Amino acid sequence: MCAGSVFSGGGSVPTPNASPEAWVNMVNDFQKTALSTRLGIPIIYGIDAVHGHNNAYNATIFPHNIGLGVTRDPGLVKRIGEATALEVRATGVQYVFAPCIAVCRDPRWGRCYESYSEDHRIVQQMTEIIPGLQGDLPTGQNGVPFVAGKTRVAACAKHFVGDGGTLRGMNANNTVVNTNGLLGIHMPAYYDAINKGVATIMVSYSSLNGLKMHANKKLLTGFLKNKLKFKGIVISDYLGVDQITTPLHANYSHSIYAGITAGLDMIMGSSNLTELIDELTSQVKRNLIPMSRIDDAVTRILRVKFTMGLFENPMADNSLANQLGSKEHRELAREAVRKSLVLLKNGENADTPLLPLPKKTNKILVTGTHSDNLGYQCGGWTITWQGLKGNNLTIGTTILAAVNNTVDPTTKIVYNQNPDTNFVKSGEFDYAIVVIGETPYAEGDGDNANLTIAEPGPSTIVNVCGSVKCVVVVVSGRPVVMEPYISNIDALVAAWLPGTEGQGVADVLFGDYGFTGKLARTWFKTVDQLPMNVGDPSYDPLYPFGFGLVIKPK
């Protein structure tokens, strides 16, 4: 038995700052090994490209999904899928673990930024990224896995199902929901994904009403495969089979049996690969796992590999190397940033707006921990799994650099990350741009019960906004506690996690483009209200779902 697939986890790279050619060589080395085996079946190589090709140095990093949901623009998301596919293929990789079609119902969840919205209808619209990644389904081929050649990649809808509904927003926790809630909130986007020909579906770490999804035969086989007629690969999450038991890997033979008989076709990662292969083989030989179950898995895996053209074109080449971080893709990301911004406040009333800011003025202050920090701007799943801080992780434009690029040459910009009140009062600034927010995180490391902005963020707001007109730009993977500061702030912008193209933020702050974004998530007053989603009986948000002030370009 041989491995049928290889993947790069978050932060797994050929070498630091690897070139597209280095990636291609690595993938091809694995492929040559696969082709030299008895059957010569090519591998499928996978990667987490969840907001662009985020493991690769110099790739275009698009806004995370929470920002894209704000745009309510399926065409934009489809174009992002097309661009991401080209950048991934530029490095020889043919398969992406995206999109995440979770419906995040509690922002305390560390993966909420991977979700387009708390409303399943927006998440359904955003499944248009799938034909962007894979190519448009030929007419009359609804529901069949499809990948349109060497400039496209196989996609993966995840995490089936209910990952966004766990108790208290805890990652991989238990989702307690009745049939109406499951089918009405968490399932609908999977109907769209399957209709659009998604090649694979990844199973969630979470449990549904107490049963681990990786062992849920009723939903994986009974519903997904038999009722929805999904013909692609059902893949586990990383170590998802090991995690069927607590502690991890406690009764591995049971976990293998439970996962495979539930309907898993491909297992991602194992604490012990030899043990997995030996135990699976043994259970088949002892008729514990029927050969029909193995045949089903093999059929699905080969179906996807055939539709991808891997048998005809197993080897990658360097012909797409110039696509990685290309000018066109960066312009597309910049457009996405502009459309993802939400203006939450602009002056005490409509007669006294602060935005758009004047480009030509005497002196402005740019401040805050996130104003000149590309890593913070990109968030988790960027170069590494948990993300990084600073400006050396990859190529991009910080918000400070974007402001410098935008204002009139005669305007003086003063940058001070965390000034005291005296500095601000004595500075004679015409206005200040304060950029604060969350530091990067991914998955369970981002679970957060209080959702407050860490110091010095709040101090910066108080010190600056108490003394000069200010716009506060919040860089975060979800709504955070803002109510205590609103009265001090002249203008407030939610920028989410915009990625490498910070120029898109300045484009809108200074009025070259208008504000058009509308909240795709409810912005709460206090965490005691959570979970609180649009349509709930006791709905009393700071800013409701769908809110966003509109400003026309200057």
N, C-alpha and C positions, 0 to 999 in steps of 0.2 A: 504494500500500500504506500502511495506517495502523496505528498502535499499537493493539493490542487490549486492552492492560492497562497499568495504571500502578501503581507501588508506592512506599511510603515505606520507605526503608531505616532501619537503626538510627539514631535521632537526627534523622530527617527529619520536620520538623513545619511547620505553616503559619506559626506564630510561636512564640517561647518561651512556655511556660505557656499554650498556646492553649486556648480554650474549646471545648466540643463544637460550638457554632455556627460557630466559625472553621474547624474541621475539615470540617463539612458543606458550608460554602461553597466550600472548596478542592476537595473531591471533586466537587461539582456543577459547578464551572467546567470541570473536565476532562471531565465527562460531557456537558455542553452542546456542547463542541467535537466530541466523538465523534458525537453525534447529528446534528450539522450536516454530516457528511460524506455522500458519495454514497449509501452503503448504510445509514447511520444505525444501525450496530451498536453497542450500548452497550459501554463498557469494563467490565472487572472491576477493582476497586481492591483491592490487597493490602497486607498489613502483617505484620511479625513480632510477633504477640501470643503469646509463648511462655510467659509466666507472668502471665496477665492481659493487659490492653491496655497493654503496658509502655512504649510510646512516648508515651502521653498523660498529661499532667499531671493529678493528682488521681484517676487510675484506681486501682482495687484491684490491688495487686501480690500475687499468690499465691506460695506457696513454689515454688521451682524444682522440676523433675521429680524430682530425686534425693531430695527430701523426700517427694514424693507417693508414690513407689514404696514407701517405708517403711510407709505407711498400709495398703497392700494392700487399698484400699477403692475398687473401681471406681465405686460409687454416688456417693462424694464427688467423684471426678474428673469424673464426668458432670455433676454440679451445677456444678463449676467451669467446665466447658465452656459450660454454659447461661449462666452469669453473664458469662463472657468475651465470648460472642457478643453479649449485650445491650450491654455497654460498648463493643465495637467498632462495632456498629450505631449507637450513640448519636453516633458521630463521622462517620457516613456511609460507613464502610468496610465492604465486603461479603465479604472474603476474608482468611483468616489463614494464614500459613506455619507451621502447627502442626497436630498434635503431632509432636515429634521422637520417633521410635520406635527410635532407635539402641539397640543393646545394648552399652554401654561395658564393654570387657573389660580396660581399663588406665586407672587413675585419673590417670596422667600426662597424659592427653588434656585439652585446654582446654575441651572441650564435655561433659565427663563429667556435669556437673550438669544438662545437658539430657536425660540418659538416666535412665529410671525405675529401671533395675537392670542388674546383670551377668547376670541370669537372664531368659531370653526369656519365661518363663511369666508373670512379673510384668509385663513390657512388654506382653505380649498382653492381660492383664487391663485394663491402663490405656488400651488403645485405646477404652475406653468413653467417653473424652473426645470421640470423634468424633461419636456421636449427640448428645452434649451440645452441641457446636458447631453441628452441621448439622440436628439433629432426628432422631427415630426413623424408620427406614425403614418405609414401608407394608408390610403383610404380603405376602409372596411376591415382594418386589422385591430380594432379596439381590444384592449385587454391582453395583447400578446407581447411578451418582452421584446424590445426593439432597440438596437443601437445602430445608428446610420454611419458606419465607416470609421476611418482612422482619425477624423477630427472631432469625434464625439466619444463620450465615455459612458459606461454603465452607471446608472444611478441607484440609490438605495433610500427608500422611504423608511423613516425610523421615528420612534421606537414603538413597535407594535406591542400593546396598545395601552393607552392610559397613563403614559409616562408623565404627562403634565398635570395630572390630577391627584398626586400623592398627598397624604395627610401632612399638613403644616408645610407643604412644599419641600419635604425632605427627599433628597435624591435616592432613587431606587427603593423607596418606601412602598407602602401599601396604598393602592387607590380603592377607596370604598365608593361604589357607584352602582345604581340599579341599571336595568337593561336600557331604559329610556336615556339615561345620562351617558351610558357607554355608546349607544348607537347614535344619539343626537349630538354629542359634543366631541368625543374622542375618535370616533370611527369615520365620519364623513370624508375627511381628506384622503383616506385610504381608497375609497371608491374612485375618487378622481385620479389618484396616482396609478391605480391598476388600469383604469380606462386609458390613461396616457402611455401605457406600455412600460411602466417602471420594471427594471430587470430584477431587482432584489428588494427584499423587505427585511429590516433588522428587528429582532425581538428586544423588548424592553427588559432591563434589569428588575423593574418594579414588579410587584404582585398586584393581582386584581382580586379584590375581596378575599385576600388571604392566600391565594394560590400564585406561586411564582409563574410569571408569563412564560419563562423558558420551559416550563413543564405543563403548559396549559393546552392539552390536546384538543379540547372542545373548540378553542378559538383558533389555534394554529392550523389544525387539520380540518376540523368540522366546519369552521366559519370561513377562514381565509382561503384555504385550498379548495374545499368542496362547495361551499355556498357562493363565495365571490369568484371562484374559478381562477384564482391567481396561479399562473403557470411558471413564474420565475423562481428564484432561489430564496428560501427562507434561511437567513443567516443569524447565528447567535451574536450577541454583543461580546466584547473582549472578556474572556473568562466567564462568560455568562452561564456556561454549564457548571463550572466549578462552584458558582455562586447559588446554585439551586439549594445547596445545603448551607447551614450556618453552624460552625464556622466553614469558611471556604474549603472545598475539597475534602470535607469530612467523610463522605461516603461516596467516592467517585464512581464506583460501579453503578450505584443507584442513580446518580446524576446523569450518567451517560444513557442509561436505559430510559429515564424519565424524559430527557431532552430529545433523544432520537425518536422515541415512540410518539412524543407529542407532535413531531413534525419538522424538527430542524433538519435542514439539508446540508448546511455547512457550519462547522464549528470554528469560531475565531479564537485562536489562542487556547493554550492549556497549560496548567501548572506543570504537567508532565506529558509531553507529546507521545513518547513511547508507550506509556501506560494507557493513554487514550486509544491508540491504534490497537494495542494488544487486547484491551478489554472489549472494545467494540467488535473486533474480529471474533473473540471468544463468545460473546453474546449472540452473534449471528450464527456461529457454528452450533451453539446449543439451542438454536431456534427460539431464544428469548426475544430477539429482535427479528421479525420476519424478513426474508430476502426481498419481499415486495417493497418494504420500506426503504431498503438500500437502493433498489432499482428506481424508485420514485426520486430519491435524492440525486442519483447519478444522471437520470434523464433531465432533470431541471438544470443541473450544473452544465451539462453538455449543451442543452438548448441555448443557454445564455452565451456560452463560449462560441457556439456556431453563429448565433445572430450577431455577435460582435466581430465576426470575421477573424477570430484568433487562429483558426486552423490554416487559413490562407495567408495571413500576415501576422505571424507570432512575434516577430522581432520589431523593436522600435528603431527609429532613426533620428537624426538631428535636424530634419527638414523644418520642424516647427519651433526651433530654439528661439527665434526672434519674437515669438508670441509672448514669452514670459515677461510680464511687466511692461507690455508694449504701451506706447503713447495712447493708442485708441482705447485700450482697456482702462488705463488710468483716467481718461476723460469720461468713460462710462461710469467708473466708480465715483468720480467727482459729481456727476449728474445725480447718482444715487444718494450721495451725501446731501446735496441740496434738497432733494425731494423728501428726505427722511427727517429733516429738522422740524420740530414742533415749537411754535411760538406760544408760550403759556401766559405771558404777561408782557404788556408794552405800555408803560406809563400808568399812572393812577386812573386815567380815563382816556377815551379816544381822542380828546383834544390835546393831550400832552404826551405823544409817543416819543420814545427814545430811538427806536429803530425805524427805518434804516439809519445807520451811523454815517456821519459825514466823513468823507475820505480826506478832505482838506480842512485841517484844524491846527491849533497851535501845538498841543502836546497831549498824548494819551498814555494811559497806564495799562499794560498787559500783565496779568498776575494770575496766580493759582497753580497748584501742583500739576495740573493737566494741560497747561497752556503750551508747554514745550516738551512734550513727552510722547513720542510716537508709540511706545509700548502700551502706555495707558490708553491711548486713543484707539488702538487695535483690539485690546482686551485679550481674553483667553483664546486658546486655539490659534496662536500666532507664533510661528517658528518653533515654539515648544507647546506642550499640552496646556500648561497653566498660564502661558503668556509671559511677557518680560516687561521690565521698565527701561526707560532711557531711549536714546535715539540711534543706537548702533545695531539694533536687531535686524533691520532690513532697510530698504530704500523707501522714502515717503516724505510727506510734507506735514510738519506740525502746524497747529493752529497759529502759534506765534509767527512762524515763517510765512504762513498764508496772509496774516495781517500785514507783515512787512512788504509782501508782494503787492498788496492791494491799495494801501493808502497813498496819498499824494507824496511825492518826494520831499516836499517841504514840511510835512507833518513829522514831529519828533515822537518816536516810540520809546517809552521807558519800560524795561522789563524788570520786575522784581517779584519773585515767586511768592513771598509771604511778607509783605510790608507791614510795619506797625502804623498806628494811626497818625503819628507825627509826620512820618514820611509822606503819607497820602495828603494830609492837610497842607503841608508846606510845598507840595509838588506843583500846585497850580495846574492840575490836569483838567482838560475839558470833559473827559469821561474815562471810564475804566472798563476793560473787558476782563472778567473774572472766570477762569475755567477750572472747575473742580469736579470731583466725582469719585467713582469707585476705582480701586486698583484691580489688576487682572486676576481672574480665577476661572476655573472650569469644573464642571460636574459638582460632586459633593463638597469640594473645597470652597464652593461659592454659596452653599446653603447658609442663610443668614437670617436670624430671628429678629434682628432689630432694624436693619436697613437704614442705619444712619450713615452719614458721610463722615469719614474719619478726619480727625485734626491733621493738618491745620486748615482744612476746607472751611468749616464753620467760622473760625477766627478770621480767615481772609475775607469772607463775606461781611462780617461785622466791621472789621477795620477799614475796609475799602468803601463799602456801600453806605456806611454812616457818614462819609465825608465827601463823596463825589458821585455824580450820576454813574450808574453801573448797569451793565448787562451781565448776568450770570449765565454761563453755558455749562450745563451738567452733562458730563461724559460718564455714562453708566449703562449697565446691562439690564436695567429695570427702573421703574419708579423708585425713588428713595425719599426719606423724610425731608420735606422742604417747608412744611407749613410754618415752623417757627421763624423762618427768614423772609417770608414773602413780603411782609410790610416794609422791610429795609431795601428791597430790590426794586429797581426801576423797570428792568426787563428780564425775562427768564426764558431760556431756550433749552429744550431737551434735545441733545445731540446723539444720545445713545452711544454706540461704539462705532464711530464712523470709518475706521480703517486708515489706510495710508494716505488717502487724499483729503487732507485737512483744508485744502484750498476751497473745497465745497462749502465749508462753514463760513469762510470770509466772503465768498460769493454772495451769500444771503444776508449776512450781518450788515454789509455795506450797500445792499440794495441793487446789485447787478442782476439778481434774480429775486423773486418774491418768496415769501413763506407760504407753503401750500399744505404741509403735513398735518394730519389729524391723528390724535392718539388712537393706537390700536390696542392699548391697555388702559385700564382704569388707574388714575393716579390717586392713591389713598391719602388721607390726612394722617392717620396714625396706624401703626402695625396691628393695634388691637382690633381694627376693622377686618383684618384678613382672615380667610380669603373673602374678597369682595369683587364681584364681576358684574358687568352690565346685565341688567335684567333681574338682579337679586332684589328681594322685597325690601331689605333695609339698605338702600343704596345712597350713601352720603359722601361722595368723593371730594377731594380737593379740586381735581379736574376730571370731568367725566370722560368715559370712552367716546371717541369721536370729536373731542374738543381740539381746537387749534385755531389761533388767530391768523387771518389771511392778510398778507401785505403784498401789494403789487410792486413789481420792480420800479426803481427810480426812473 
